[in-house]
Amino acid sequence: MRTLVNGGQRSGQLSYRLVAVGPVFVEPPPPPPAAPAAAPPLPTTSRKRRPDGQPASQPYIRKPRNAFMLFLKEQRHKVSAEKGIRNSAAVNAAVGQKWNALSKEEQARYYEEAEAERRFHAQLYPGWSTADNYGQKRKRVRRRAAAASRG
């Protein structure tokens, strides 16, 4: 317990000294808060492209993958392991070279898969277009007063 005393010091200055009054009981600190339960997994779609006016209930719908993206997904790990490349851009460039080296018949398989994915996407999301993921572009407002004053 602290007691306020004015022990011979200049007026206006106060000092404190500790005075023992009896046993002091210290309360143990509260237990740390329980760790939160595992957070639910994040959705696989990105929310960063959602425009301001789009409601949160409307999810971001990814475009169907094209033929090269299907090939890239299949080959990325193989090329990375073969060449020992960890840089994503370098791996993508190497896969792009492999894609260009494929014959048209070999590429046709991926084009067919891409077309099937596009049709399936159209069944899941009828009437969807890529513009649904992006906000309306604002029209640029020209200031005629500023343009007139320059001339």
N, C-alpha and C positions, 0 to 999 in steps of 0.2 A: 504494500500500500504506500502511496506517495503522500507526503505531507508538504504543504506549502509553508515555507518559512522565510522570514526576512532576517537573516542572521548577520547583522552588522554591515551589510553592504550598502552601497549608495542607494538613496531612495529611488524608487521606480524600478529597480532590478530585483527580481525574485529568483530564488533558487529552490530546487526540489531536493529532498533527500528521502531515501527509502527507510521506512520504519517497519520492522517486523511486528505483526500484530498477532499472529497465530499460524497454525498450519495452513498451508496453501494447497488447495486441491486443483490439480490441473486436469482438465477434461481431455480425454484422448481425442486426437483429430478425427473428423468424420471419415468413414471408409471412402476410398476413391469411387467415383461413379462406375457403375457396371459397364462393361464394354458393350457397345450397341450390337444388336443382333446383326448377322451378316446382311449387308445391304442387298437389295434385289439386284439382279444383273441389269446392266445398262442396256437400253435397246440397241439393236445393231444398226439402226439408222441414225444418221447425224442430224442434230437439231441446229447446227450453226447456220444453215442456209435459210432458216425460217424467217420470212419477212415479218415486219412489225405487225401488220394487220392480220396475219394468219392466226387463227385460234390454236391454242395448244392441243385441242382435241383432234385436230387434223394432222396426222403423222406425215413425216417426210417419206415419200415413196421413191425408192431408187429406180433409175432407168434399168431396163434389161441390158445385160452385158452383150457386147458385140463379139464377133468371131475372135479377134485378137485378144480381148480380155479373157475369154475362155481358155485360149491357148496359153496366155500368160499365167493364169492361175494354175494350170496343169504343169507348166514347165519351170516356174520360178524356183522351187525348192531343188529340182534336179540340177539346174544350171548353177545355182548358188553352191551346192555341194561339189559339183564337178570342178568348178573353177576356183573355189575357195573365196568367192567374192561375198562380202557382207554389205557393201554399199548398194542400196536399193536402186539408185539410178544406173549404176554399172550393170546390175543384174538385168534390169529392164532393157538396157541397150543390147546386152548379149542375147536376150530372148527375142528382141526385135530382129536381130540378125538371123537367128534361127527361123523366125517366121518368114522372112524374105527369102530364105533358102528353100523353103518348102515348095513343092510343086502345087499347081492349081488343084489337082485331085486330092492331095493331102489337106490343103486348106479348105476344100469343099466340105469336109467332115465338120469343121468348126463353124462354117457358115450355116450348115443345116442345124447344128445345135443352137446357134444364136437365133435362128428363125423360130425354132421350137420354143425357146425361152421367151422370145418376143410375143408369140401367140399366147402362151400361158400367162404372161404378164397382162396382155390385153383382156383375157378372160377374168383375171382377178380384179383388175381395175379398169372396167369399161369407161370410156370417155376420158381417161387420164391423158394428160399431155405433160411434157417437160416444163411447160410454163406454170403448171400448178405448184411447182416447188419454189418458184421465185416470185418476188413481189412485183407489182406493177412499177415500171420505170417512171420516175417523175419527169415531167417535161421541164426542160430548161427554160427559165424565165429570163428573157432578155430585158435589160434595162435600157430603154431608149434614151433616157435623159443622159446616162453615162456615155452612150455612143455619140449623141449629138454634141456633147461638150468637147469631145476629142477633136472633132472636125473643124 
